[in-house]
Amino acid sequence: MKSFSSLTLKLGLILVLILLAGCAKSPVVLDPVRLESEIQRLTNALRAEQGVAALAPLTELDGLSRRHSQNMADRNFFDHNDPDGHTPADRLQKFLPNLLSANSGENIAVRSLGHEDETKMAEVLIQMWRDSPGHYRNMISPDFRHLGVGVVKTADRLYATQTFASGIALLSSELPKKVPSGQSVNMTFRYLGDFPREELSAFFYAPDANARIPVGNGSSYIGKGPVTLNWTDETHFQLTLKTDYGLGFYRLVLGRGKVYYNMNYQFEVVSPVF
C-alpha cells in the first residue's frame, strides 16, 4: 500500500509538470517583414499625431537598414558606428551611392525576444525610441521624407534599424567606372524630391578645365556646363553626358535651380584602348 501511494504521488507530480508545461506560452515566431511594416505604420501614426507628413517607404533604405541590423547581430555590438568606424552617413554613401539625399538619420534598437507578436513588438520598439530624445526627433522630424526599416533576429535577440532620408533622386541605371573617350554616357533617374520637378537641375564638370562646352545659341561654358533633363514620366528622367572634353573624371551634380547638392556621380573617361 505504501509503495502504491508513493507511485501515485510521483505520477501526480509528473502530470502536474506536464500540465504546467502545456500552459506555458510558446515563444512567438516573429515575421521580420511584417514587423518592419508595423514599425513603418506606427512611425507614421506618430507623425500624424504631431501634424507631420508621413514618411514614404524606400526599398533601398530597407536594405541598408537590414544590413546594419545584421552587422550588429553578427558582430555582437550595438552602436550607430560599426566596429570598422563607419558612421550612418558613411554606410549610406558606401552602400547606396546612387541615392542623392538632402539629409539622413538613423535609429537603432535591440531587445530580447519574448512573447510579443509583430504589432506588440513594434509598439515596444516605438516606445523605446520615443523615450530617447534624439531617436524621437528623428521619427517626427519634418526634414525627412523617406524611411527604411530593417529587422534581424538571432536565437534570443532582435535588432532593429530605421534609416531616415530626404531623397532627391535615385540613379536606377548602372554607372560605369570607366568609359572610352567619345562614348556618351546615358543615365536614368527616379525623382524623389518634394519640390516641383521643373526646379530640378543638373550640371557637369569636365576633366579639362579649359574645354569649351557649347550650350546653344552660339554660347558656351568653359570646363563645365548645364545638362538637359529629359522626363519620361512624372517621376523618371534621363540625361546624356558627352565625353569629348578630355580624359579623366567627369562629375555630375544635381540641384534645385542654381543651388547644387554636395554629392556627385562620377566616372572616368579613358583612352579608347584600356
C-alpha positions as CSV (number, residue, x, y, z in Angstrom):
1,M,0.0,0.0,0.0
2,K,2.8,2.3,0.9
3,S,4.6,1.6,-2.4
4,F,1.3,2.3,-4.3
5,S,0.9,5.7,-2.6
6,S,4.5,6.6,-3.5
7,L,3.9,5.7,-7.1
8,T,0.7,7.6,-7.2
9,L,2.4,10.7,-5.8
10,K,5.1,10.5,-8.4
11,L,2.7,10.1,-11.2
12,G,0.7,13.0,-9.9
13,L,3.7,15.3,-9.8
14,I,4.6,14.3,-13.4
15,L,1.1,15.1,-14.5
16,V,1.2,18.5,-12.9
17,L,4.6,19.3,-14.6
18,I,3.1,18.2,-17.9
19,L,0.1,20.4,-17.4
20,L,2.2,23.4,-16.4
21,A,4.4,22.9,-19.4
22,G,1.3,22.8,-21.6
23,C,0.1,26.1,-20.1
24,A,3.4,27.9,-20.6
25,K,3.4,30.3,-23.5
26,S,5.4,29.2,-26.5
27,P,7.7,31.9,-27.9
28,V,6.1,33.8,-30.7
29,V,7.7,33.3,-34.1
30,L,8.0,36.9,-35.4
31,D,7.8,37.6,-39.1
32,P,10.6,40.3,-39.7
33,V,8.9,41.7,-42.8
34,R,5.6,42.1,-41.1
35,L,7.3,43.7,-38.1
36,E,9.1,46.1,-40.4
37,S,5.8,47.1,-41.9
38,E,4.3,47.6,-38.4
39,I,7.2,49.9,-37.4
40,Q,6.7,51.9,-40.6
41,R,2.9,52.2,-39.9
42,L,3.4,53.2,-36.2
43,T,6.1,55.7,-37.1
44,N,3.7,57.4,-39.5
45,A,0.9,57.3,-36.9
46,L,3.2,59.1,-34.5
47,R,4.0,61.7,-37.2
48,A,0.3,62.2,-37.8
49,E,-0.3,62.9,-34.2
50,Q,2.3,65.7,-34.5
51,G,0.9,67.0,-37.7
52,V,3.9,65.9,-39.7
53,A,3.7,64.4,-43.2
54,A,4.1,60.6,-43.5
55,L,7.4,59.0,-44.5
56,A,7.4,57.2,-47.8
57,P,8.9,53.7,-47.7
58,L,12.0,53.3,-49.9
59,T,13.1,49.7,-50.7
60,E,16.8,50.7,-50.9
61,L,16.7,52.2,-47.4
62,D,15.1,48.9,-46.1
63,G,18.1,47.0,-47.5
64,L,20.6,49.4,-45.9
65,S,18.8,49.1,-42.5
66,R,18.8,45.3,-42.6
67,R,22.5,45.4,-43.4
68,H,23.3,47.3,-40.3
69,S,20.9,45.2,-38.1
70,Q,22.6,42.1,-39.5
71,N,26.0,43.5,-38.9
72,M,25.1,44.3,-35.2
73,A,23.8,40.7,-34.8
74,D,26.7,39.0,-36.5
75,R,29.4,41.0,-34.7
76,N,27.6,41.4,-31.3
77,F,27.7,45.2,-31.0
78,F,25.1,47.8,-30.6
79,D,26.0,51.3,-31.9
80,H,25.4,53.7,-34.7
81,N,29.1,53.4,-35.6
82,D,30.2,49.9,-36.6
83,P,33.5,48.3,-35.4
84,D,35.2,49.5,-38.6
85,G,34.4,53.1,-37.6
86,H,31.7,53.6,-40.3
87,T,29.0,56.1,-39.4
88,P,25.4,56.0,-40.7
89,A,26.4,58.6,-43.3
90,D,29.4,56.5,-44.3
91,R,27.2,53.5,-44.8
92,L,24.7,55.5,-46.9
93,Q,27.5,56.7,-49.2
94,K,29.2,53.3,-49.4
95,F,26.2,51.0,-49.9
96,L,23.7,53.4,-51.5
97,P,26.0,55.6,-53.7
98,N,23.2,56.0,-56.3
99,L,20.9,57.8,-53.8
100,L,21.1,61.6,-53.5
101,S,19.6,62.6,-50.2
102,A,19.4,66.1,-48.7
103,N,19.9,64.7,-45.2
104,S,19.7,61.5,-43.3
105,G,19.4,59.9,-39.8
106,E,19.3,56.6,-38.0
107,N,17.5,54.9,-35.1
108,I,18.6,51.5,-33.7
109,A,17.2,49.2,-31.0
110,V,18.0,45.8,-29.5
111,R,15.6,43.7,-27.4
112,S,15.3,40.2,-26.0
113,L,12.8,38.1,-27.8
114,G,9.6,37.4,-25.8
115,H,6.0,36.6,-26.4
116,E,5.0,39.7,-28.3
117,D,3.6,39.4,-31.8
118,E,4.6,41.8,-34.6
119,T,2.2,44.6,-33.6
120,K,3.1,44.5,-29.9
121,M,6.8,44.3,-30.6
122,A,6.6,47.3,-32.9
123,E,4.8,49.2,-30.2
124,V,7.6,48.3,-27.7
125,L,10.3,49.4,-30.1
126,I,8.5,52.7,-31.0
127,Q,8.1,53.4,-27.3
128,M,11.8,52.8,-26.7
129,W,12.6,55.3,-29.4
130,R,10.1,57.8,-28.1
131,D,11.8,57.6,-24.7
132,S,15.1,58.7,-26.3
133,P,15.1,62.4,-27.3
134,G,17.4,62.0,-30.3
135,H,15.6,59.0,-31.7
136,Y,12.2,60.7,-31.1
137,R,13.4,63.8,-33.0
138,N,14.2,61.6,-36.0
139,M,10.8,60.0,-36.1
140,I,8.9,63.3,-36.0
141,S,11.3,65.5,-38.0
142,P,9.7,67.3,-40.9
143,D,13.2,67.3,-42.6
144,F,12.8,63.6,-43.5
145,R,10.6,62.2,-46.3
146,H,11.7,58.6,-46.6
147,L,12.1,55.7,-44.2
148,G,13.7,52.3,-44.4
149,V,13.3,49.7,-41.7
150,G,15.4,46.5,-41.2
151,V,14.8,43.8,-38.6
152,V,17.1,40.9,-37.9
153,K,16.5,38.1,-35.3
154,T,19.1,35.9,-33.5
155,A,18.3,33.0,-31.2
156,D,17.3,35.3,-28.3
157,R,17.5,38.9,-29.6
158,L,16.0,41.2,-32.1
159,Y,17.9,44.1,-33.8
160,A,16.1,46.9,-35.5
161,T,17.3,49.8,-37.6
162,Q,15.4,52.8,-39.0
163,T,17.1,54.8,-41.7
164,F,15.7,58.2,-42.4
165,A,16.4,60.3,-45.5
166,S,15.1,63.1,-47.7
167,G,15.7,61.7,-51.1
168,I,16.1,63.9,-54.2
169,A,16.9,61.4,-56.9
170,L,18.0,57.8,-57.3
171,L,20.2,56.6,-60.2
172,S,18.5,53.5,-61.5
173,S,20.8,52.7,-64.3
174,E,24.3,51.3,-63.9
175,L,27.0,53.9,-63.9
176,P,30.3,52.6,-65.5
177,K,33.5,53.2,-63.7
178,K,35.4,53.7,-66.9
179,V,34.3,54.9,-70.3
180,P,36.3,55.2,-73.6
181,S,36.6,58.7,-74.9
182,G,33.9,59.7,-77.4
183,Q,31.3,57.3,-76.0
184,S,28.3,59.1,-74.4
185,V,27.0,58.0,-71.0
186,N,23.2,57.7,-70.6
187,M,21.9,58.0,-67.0
188,T,18.3,57.2,-65.8
189,F,17.0,58.5,-62.5
190,R,13.9,58.2,-60.4
191,Y,12.8,61.6,-58.9
192,L,12.1,61.5,-55.2
193,G,12.1,65.2,-54.3
194,D,9.2,67.2,-52.8
195,F,9.7,70.3,-54.9
196,P,8.3,70.8,-58.5
197,R,10.3,68.7,-60.9
198,E,10.8,71.7,-63.1
199,E,13.1,73.1,-60.5
200,L,15.5,70.1,-60.6
201,S,18.7,70.9,-62.4
202,A,21.9,69.2,-63.4
203,F,25.5,70.4,-64.0
204,F,28.6,68.5,-65.0
205,Y,32.3,69.2,-64.7
206,A,34.8,68.0,-67.3
207,P,38.4,67.0,-66.5
208,D,39.7,69.6,-69.0
209,A,39.2,72.9,-67.2
210,N,39.7,74.7,-70.5
211,A,37.3,72.6,-72.6
212,R,34.7,74.7,-74.4
213,I,31.2,73.2,-73.9
214,P,28.6,74.6,-76.3
215,V,25.1,75.2,-74.9
216,G,23.4,76.5,-78.0
217,N,22.8,80.0,-79.5
218,G,26.5,80.3,-80.0
219,S,27.3,80.5,-76.3
220,S,29.4,78.0,-74.3
221,Y,30.7,77.2,-70.9
222,I,34.4,76.6,-70.1
223,G,35.3,73.3,-68.3
224,K,31.7,72.7,-67.1
225,G,28.2,73.2,-68.1
226,P,24.4,72.5,-67.6
227,V,22.8,69.3,-68.6
228,T,19.3,68.9,-70.1
229,L,16.9,66.6,-68.2
230,N,14.6,64.5,-70.4
231,W,11.5,63.5,-68.4
232,T,10.0,60.1,-69.5
233,D,7.1,60.4,-67.0
234,E,6.2,62.2,-63.8
235,T,8.9,60.6,-61.7
236,H,11.6,59.4,-64.1
237,F,14.1,61.4,-66.2
238,Q,17.2,60.7,-68.3
239,L,20.2,62.7,-69.3
240,T,23.2,62.1,-71.6
241,L,26.8,63.2,-71.0
242,K,29.2,63.5,-73.8
243,T,32.8,62.5,-73.1
244,D,34.6,64.7,-75.6
245,Y,36.1,67.1,-73.1
246,G,39.3,65.4,-72.0
247,L,40.5,62.2,-70.3
248,G,39.9,61.9,-66.6
249,F,36.9,62.1,-64.2
250,Y,33.6,63.6,-65.2
251,R,31.4,64.7,-62.3
252,L,27.6,65.3,-62.4
253,V,25.8,67.1,-59.7
254,L,22.0,67.7,-59.2
255,G,20.4,70.7,-57.7
256,R,17.4,72.8,-57.2
257,G,17.7,75.8,-59.5
258,K,21.3,77.0,-59.2
259,V,21.9,75.5,-55.8
260,Y,23.6,72.1,-56.1
261,Y,23.8,69.3,-53.6
262,N,27.1,68.2,-52.1
263,M,27.2,64.8,-53.9
264,N,28.3,63.9,-57.3
265,Y,28.0,61.0,-59.7
266,Q,31.3,60.4,-61.4
267,F,33.0,58.1,-63.9
268,E,36.4,58.1,-65.6
269,V,36.9,58.7,-69.3
270,V,40.0,56.9,-70.6
271,S,41.7,56.3,-74.0
272,P,39.6,54.1,-76.3
273,V,42.1,51.3,-75.7
274,F,42.4,50.4,-72.0
